[in-house]
Amino acid sequence: MTDTDSKPSLNFVQQMVEADRESGKHDGRVHTRFPPEPNGYLHIGHAKSICLNFGLAQQYDGLCNLRFDDTNPVKEEEEFVQSIMEDVRWLGFDWGDRLYYASDYFPQLYDWAVELIKKGLAYVCDLSSEETREYRGTLTAPGRNSPYRDRSVEENLDLFARMKAGEFADGSRTLRAKIDMASPNVNLRDPVMYRILKATHHRTGDQWAIYPMYDFTHGQSDSLEQITHSICTLEFENHRPLYDWFLDALEIYHPQQIEFARLNLTYTVMSKRKLHQLVSEGHVSGWNDPRMPTLCGLRRRGFTPEAIRSFCERIGVAKFNSTIDVVVLENSVREDLNRQAARAMAVLRPLRVVIENYPEGESELLEAVNNPEDPDAGTRQIPFSKVLYIERDDFMEDPPKKFFRLAPGREVRLRYAFFIKCVDVVKDDTGEVVELRCTYDPETRGGSAPDGRKVKATLHWVSAEHAFTTEVRLYDHLFRQESPEDVPEGQDYRVNLNPSSLETIPQAQLEPSLATAEPGARYQFERLGYFCADSEDSLPGRPVFNRTVTLRDQWAKLAKRQNHRKKA
């Protein structure tokens, strides 16, 4: 194998960056930026962009800025600004002293707009938004020139200054670039540069009555910050000619815009507008609901930044849109938590077990491994006593052939404890099993029999005397359909909301060591999945637990069963 063969393959963005460095472009510099709009919380799709932009800067010993595209005061809030900074830091990235806002550049952007007016490349237009759309034409028909397109430079300068001064009503005038109304690219058909919007900005207050559009802000902000590679998602590909046009018309430093495919996940919607809708309509408890694809929701659910970074690296960077199976994300979380999550035992749906031959009023401590994947994790002591709880699903009175767990007359192993054998079943008046009577073999302490006999099942359990009761929440996909937005005509994605996306178990029984779990602490509940102490609702001595992910991909198993049924 040659050295070339052993090098990891590069994605197309890395290839472009390396080519630029080899040619000496930008003097070999790599300077990227992550430019979110502070109109909502970041989601898993943003994580891909964060990892790409900050990752390139790290890889090539460059810089990455955090810049807020805060040009729409109607939708933006300081709450979102703070949440975005928290999420970027949580993912493991730091912008140093390079925190910027598009609003920092409002004075310079205004001066550049005036410069374009003076060059005859911009004009004030009185068409309404509806008329502007009508004049723009279609993808197959060219647009028409605005009747205000040929205003003189002097008149445009006067009107634009009066727009800035707040003389005109919202929406009554715009400033437009004068490019080509017949262009096959509709983005070049005299796009709007400024609109009148008398709204209080979260940073500039009421200083401005006009605000620049994103297309007029994006490239110039990149230029001011000396960005070398302006990395955007694929929907901005058709905007790149406009990005280039503004920079060339102003004759200023010209970064390179590069587009990559955004992240789409099965069983998930990524639109900020739709996520806003889910929150405002109460379909979820908030932006940080553990069912949401937001980074704060995933964090509350127990996802780790390491897992999300691994996921972003695993799916790679492509030029074409595709949809990633959410299983890929869940598997990244499983792999990471398997290495780092402490083990514990919890019984979600308890069935009482009385060990008849265990001494009354006594208990003992047994040694349990904290994490078999981590030799430094050590062990812990778990109490064992006469009365235990096991999962109700781990017992069947009349079991089928392949059910190997507890049944009348059958012996099983209790994890880290003893062999027990069911000798009697207690039922209530309705015939429901409410208690099992069992015996234990004290010679099997630690889970093995001196005589070499084997059992086919190992069950988790807790001591009823020592366990504590708390709420556990089981989360499933928020949508029941793989493609939530594939709906019949006249309906929308909300018809695919999963009514079973949250199951609350109020009386789960957990081993006593979990009572001191700090908010955010992650565990593997043996045989049940990975869980996290909720950061919002946990109380001292009574943490509430959210299921992060199952131990295996339950949806894949379900699909496999369904395929078998179809073949049958």
Secondary structure by P-SEA (a helix, b strand, c coil): cccccccccccaaaaaaaaaaaaccccbbbbbbbbbcccccccaaaaaaaaaaaaaaaaacbbbbbcccccccccccaaaaaaaaaaaaaaccccccbbbbcccaaaaaaaaaaaaaaaccbbbbcccaaaaaaacccccbbbbccccccccaaaaaaaaaaaaacccccccbbbbbbcccccccccccccccbbbbbcccccccccccccccccccaaaaaaaacccccccccccccaaaaaaaaaaaaccbbbbbbbbbccccccccccaaaaaaaaaacccccccccccccaaaaaaacccaaaaaaaaaaaccccbbbbccaaaaaaaaaaaaaacbbbbbbbcbbbbbbcccccccbbbbbbbbcccccccbbbbbbbbcccccccccccccccccccccccccbbbbcccbbbbbbccccccccccccbbbbccccccccccccccccccbbbbbbccccbbbbbbbbbccccccccccccccccccccccccccccccccccccccccccccccccccccccbbbcccccccccbbbbbbcccccaaaaaaaaaaaaaaac
